[in-house]
Amino acid sequence: MNSPRSRGGWLITATVLLALVLTIVPLPSGLGAFRPEWIGLVLIYWSLALPNRVGVGVAWLTGIVQDVLQSTLLGAHALSLALTVFIIIQLHQRIRNLPIWQQALNVFAILLIARVSLLWIRGLGGSAEFDWQFWMPALVSAALWPIIFMLLRGLRRYYRVN
Amino acid sequence: MRFVLLVVASLALMMTDYRQGLLDPIRQTVSALAHPIRLVAELPSQFIETADQQLASRRQLMAENERLRNRQQVFQARLQRLDALEVENIRLRSLLDSSYDLEQPVLIAELVQVDLDPFSHVIEIDKGLGAGVEVGQAVIDASGVIGQVDHVAPFSSTIRLISDPGHATPVQVNRNGLRSVALGAGRTDVLNINSLPNNADIQIGDLVVTSGLGGRFPTGYPVGEVSAIKTNPGDSFSTIQIAPSGALGRIQEVLLIRHEPAPTPQAEAGDDE
C-alpha cells in the first residue's frame, strides 16, 4: 500500500481522526439525532478518490476505534464501515463520473445500507429501536456531501495526496 | 476477498464481545490509544464551562455559596438524626442476625462530555482502572441510582444507565418490601415494571428502592417513584411506570459505590444484560 510514490498519508489520518472527534463531540440535546456520519463521509471520499490507499482494512480499523469510543458492540461499526467502503470501491468508477448531486444520492443510499446493517446487528443483540429519526443522519450526510467533497478534494489537491 | 475476511472477523468479534469480558484487553488497549480523541472532543464543552465560571459575577458566586452553606447545614442536622437511626438499625439487625453494610466507600467521578452511541443509554466517566473502578460497580448521583459500570479502560469507563433498554434493576417498594425488576425503556424519564400482578399492593407515589438482590446494587438506594399504573383487565400483569429519582438526563457528577457483595449464593445470580 505504501509505495514510495504515495504521499500525504498524514492528511488521510488527520481527517479520519477529526471525523472521530466530531462523532463524539457533544451536541445540544435533540440535535444528536441529526449528527452527520462524519466517519462514513470521510471514508467514502478517500475510498472514492484513492481506492488503492483507503480500503476496507482502514475502514474496519476506524470502525473498531469508533466502537471503543462509543462503547458499542466491538465490531459493529467496523462491519458497517467496511461494508460502506466495499460498496464504494466496487462502484467507484461509476460514482466518480456522476454529477455531484447524484453522488449525494448514492452516498445517501450507501449510508442508509450501513445504518440498516447497524440496526440489524443491534436487533441481534436484542435492543433495536426504530423511529423516524433513524434515517436522519444519512439524509444530513448526503446534504453535506457536496461540501465535504469540495473541501477534501481541495485539501487533497493542495497537498498532492496520491 | 479481504472484505469477506473482515466481515467474518467482525462477526467473530461481536459474538465474543457479546459474552462480556473476553475482549476487555483489546478494548482497554484501543481505548487508551484513542484517549486523545476523547480529550479533543471534550474541549468545546470544557471551554464553555470555563467561560461560564469566569464570567459568573462575584455576587452570583456569593449567593450560590450562601445557598450551598445553608443546604450543608440542613443536611448536617438531618445526618445527626440519621446517625442515631443507623446505630439503632444495626442493633436491631444484630438481634435478627442479618448483616447490613453501611458506609460503603465511594469514589467521585465526573462525566466526560462526549456523546456515545445514541441508541443505548451509556455515559463516559473520567475514572478508570487507575482509580480502581471495576465492572459491575453501582453508580449513583445525589438523588438516586444511575446505573452500573459497563466497561473499564485505563483512563475512563463507561456506565450503562438504568434507563438503557437492555438494563434491569432489582427493586423493591420501600413501603412494603414488594420485590420486582425495573426495566429500562430507552427513555431517561421512565422505567417499567412488567412483572407485578394486577392485585399487587403498589400505589402511585410509592418510593421504589434497590432490593440488593443480584448483588450488583447495594440495598436501599432510591430508584424512583411510581408515576403511573396501567392495568389492563385482559392481562394478569399491570404495567407500572417509575419516574427515576436520579437525574439520568443531565448527569454531571456521579458516585461509584465500592460494594463487597455478601458471600451468599445469590451474589452470582444477577446478570443485567
Boltz contact constraints between the chains, C-beta under 6 A:
constraints:
  - contact:
      token1: [A, 20]
      token2: [B, 37]
      max_distance: 6.0
  - contact:
      token1: [A, 21]
      token2: [B, 37]
      max_distance: 6.0
  - contact:
      token1: [A, 21]
      token2: [B, 40]
      max_distance: 6.0
  - contact:
      token1: [A, 21]
      token2: [B, 41]
      max_distance: 6.0
  - contact:
      token1: [A, 24]
      token2: [B, 41]
      max_distance: 6.0
  - contact:
      token1: [A, 24]
      token2: [B, 114]
      max_distance: 6.0
  - contact:
      token1: [A, 24]
      token2: [B, 115]
      max_distance: 6.0
  - contact:
      token1: [A, 25]
      token2: [B, 41]
      max_distance: 6.0
  - contact:
      token1: [A, 26]
      token2: [B, 45]
      max_distance: 6.0
  - contact:
      token1: [A, 26]
      token2: [B, 113]
      max_distance: 6.0
  - contact:
      token1: [A, 26]
      token2: [B, 115]
      max_distance: 6.0
  - contact:
      token1: [A, 32]
      token2: [B, 115]
      max_distance: 6.0
  - contact:
      token1: [A, 32]
      token2: [B, 118]
      max_distance: 6.0
  - contact:
      token1: [A, 56]
      token2: [B, 2]
      max_distance: 6.0
  - contact:
      token1: [A, 56]
      token2: [B, 3]
      max_distance: 6.0
  - contact:
      token1: [A, 56]
      token2: [B, 6]
      max_distance: 6.0
  - contact:
      token1: [A, 60]
      token2: [B, 6]
      max_distance: 6.0
  - contact:
      token1: [A, 65]
      token2: [B, 34]
      max_distance: 6.0
  - contact:
      token1: [A, 68]
      token2: [B, 27]
      max_distance: 6.0
  - contact:
      token1: [A, 68]
      token2: [B, 30]
      max_distance: 6.0
  - contact:
      token1: [A, 68]
      token2: [B, 31]
      max_distance: 6.0
  - contact:
      token1: [A, 69]
      token2: [B, 34]
      max_distance: 6.0
  - contact:
      token1: [A, 70]
      token2: [B, 116]
      max_distance: 6.0
  - contact:
      token1: [A, 70]
      token2: [B, 117]
      max_distance: 6.0
  - contact:
      token1: [A, 71]
      token2: [B, 116]
      max_distance: 6.0
  - contact:
      token1: [A, 71]
      token2: [B, 122]
      max_distance: 6.0
  - contact:
      token1: [A, 71]
      token2: [B, 158]
      max_distance: 6.0
  - contact:
      token1: [A, 72]
      token2: [B, 117]
      max_distance: 6.0
  - contact:
      token1: [A, 73]
      token2: [B, 14]
      max_distance: 6.0
  - contact:
      token1: [A, 73]
      token2: [B, 17]
      max_distance: 6.0
  - contact:
      token1: [A, 74]
      token2: [B, 13]
      max_distance: 6.0
  - contact:
      token1: [A, 74]
      token2: [B, 17]
      max_distance: 6.0
  - contact:
      token1: [A, 74]
      token2: [B, 23]
      max_distance: 6.0
  - contact:
      token1: [A, 75]
      token2: [B, 10]
      max_distance: 6.0
  - contact:
      token1: [A, 75]
      token2: [B, 13]
      max_distance: 6.0
  - contact:
      token1: [A, 75]
      token2: [B, 14]
      max_distance: 6.0
  - contact:
      token1: [A, 78]
      token2: [B, 10]
      max_distance: 6.0
  - contact:
      token1: [A, 79]
      token2: [B, 10]
      max_distance: 6.0
  - contact:
      token1: [A, 82]
      token2: [B, 6]
      max_distance: 6.0
  - contact:
      token1: [A, 86]
      token2: [B, 3]
      max_distance: 6.0
  - contact:
      token1: [A, 127]
      token2: [B, 165]
      max_distance: 6.0
  - contact:
      token1: [A, 127]
      token2: [B, 166]
      max_distance: 6.0
  - contact:
      token1: [A, 129]
      token2: [B, 186]
      max_distance: 6.0
